[in-house]
Amino acid sequence: MPSSSESNLATAKAILSAVGSMAATAMVVRSVASDILPREIHNHIFSFIQNFFSRFSNQLTLVIDEFDGIVRNEIYESAEIYLGPKTGPKSRRLKISKPEKEKHYKITTKRDQEIVDTFSNEKFKWISSSSVNEARNFNEVGNPIFRYENKSFELTFHKKNKDLVLNSYLPYIKTVAKNKKLEKKTVRILTIGDLYSSDGAWTHATLDHPSTFETLAMDSDKKEMILEDLERFVRRKDYYKKVGKAWKRGYLLSNNELKKVLLSTANNSILVVEDIDRTIDFQGNASDENQVTLSGLLNFIDGLWSSCGDERIIIFTTNHVEKLDPALLRPGRMDVHINMSYCTFCGFKLLASNYLGIDNHILFEEIDDLIGIAKVTPAEVAEQLLKNDDPNVSLRGLINFIHNKIKKNEEAEAEAGKAKAESDEKLKVESEVV
């Protein structure tokens, strides 16, 4: 008669053998099914099998989708950054990229590969996955079908570590990801792409423009005012929350899917809408279904949807302030109005310092007398200073240019006055005839 211990061992071996056979069979079936079954049916079947076996498991899996509804999931973004440089023991394929003007390589594990991470002496398994889904766009004629990608992470761990994950591990990942973003901080310029593509609303490129706020040729008092206003805004997150205002700031520079665009804009963003007088339908009768209406814009910057995010700076530019609806210009929407005027003597001095490396010159006084009446732009002044490295030659050329500019302005004003006088005379004659 076999002993009880031998009997238990035999039973354990039989169970392990059966489980091993079932696992092997499942792997074979999965391999065959992935080749002959449609993706949707394949996923459904193995989701059922996975759920069945999970009932007997001591493991817990958290699914972290990229989006929570139409809002980007902060946990997904943090996990993506945190796991970026990590590789799993079985990783054989990695993705590497580096835009030309960025300093750091971006290395990530290909999808469907497992990464094992350790925290507080406990192991946590990560795997990233994605699926392509289809939906109809009911905002376009014919309701065309568009495809979009669903990305997610699956985090698997022992059930006993649930509190550890929620209270320590995920907050730790968020902190590490935030620090990594600061270390590798790169200024990017984004533009609206195809809202119905798998890439989402925004496409981006690294912004490596040599110009800075310090080199911007504008009145020094105005520049100081803008800096002080921005610094004050950044400091007052708690104050905005206290008074019940969305933490955003709108600036106006004179020179149908908006909700989705706003919600896909990350926090700590600067949003620029150029030539708003040409972008927005202020009359409410836009023929182009993609053109933004005034009501949509006001909802965007001052309505309920404007509170879906923090620390956003919104900048509108226009060459025609008089065309803008007063409702758009009031405080709370456009908080600061900045007139980017013609080049002043203060702006010229900054340009002379940047382009010629001089802070003073005998010709500065003459330029000071002329530039205030010349109506020249900073770009026109800069172009003249670029023509010669010799300050004497360059400044003489600028003075000649300013004299010509004043003459042309006077001629243009005379022509405009003459045309107006002729028009007034014509109207007078017509009224007398009537």
Order of alpha helices (4+ residues) and beta strands (2+ residues): alpha-alpha-beta-beta-beta-alpha-beta-beta-beta-beta-beta-alpha-beta-beta-alpha-alpha-beta-alpha-beta-alpha-beta-beta-alpha-beta-alpha-beta-alpha-alpha-alpha-alpha
